[in-house]
Amino acid sequence: MSSMQKIKRPETADNTLLDDNDRKIIQATQAGLPLVSRPYDAIAQQTGMDTEEVMRRMRNMQSLGIIRRIAAVPNHYSLGFKANGMTVWDVRDDVIDELGPAVGALEFVSHCYQRPRSLPDWPYNLFAMVHAHTREEARSLVAIIEDLLGDANRACDVLYSTRILKKTGMRLLS
């Protein structure tokens, strides 16, 4: 699973950073990587580039923040995980850089990241998504995170999913 990510997102994507070959790669992958044994070879064939060039360009777009990450996106509901919740935590700032990655390394946390608080209404600065079969199981996972955070945790809540949202990445118009 993932470790904690600090949010560093440009205000807007700068389309001038993308040339025609980058756009071809994004268009070829915006619905997901091809489900074949060698997806980068398939993208290379579709875009008219060689595989190394496709991989180099994708790494470059990742380093620029144009592509955030490349990862599998499972449908947790179809896998039996019906009690999915975004846990939100008010963690002391002096220890969040140490504790956030520890939370993100837990096997039941699919993603974990730090976001700025919005005081006075929203004191939470650490977010960790947990997936469980039941709410009771989810509560036991939240308790594990609570123990890990110890006295650095000042407050927490769990925002349970109520419906499945379609997850998509960057889209370019043709």
Secondary structure by P-SEA (a helix, b strand, c coil): cccccccccccccccccccaaaaaaaaaccccccccccaaaaaaaaacccaaaaaaaaaaaaaacccccccccccccccccccccbbbbbcccccaaaaaaaaaacccccccbbbbbccccccccbbbbbbcccaaaaaaaaaaaaaaaccccccccccccccccccccccccc
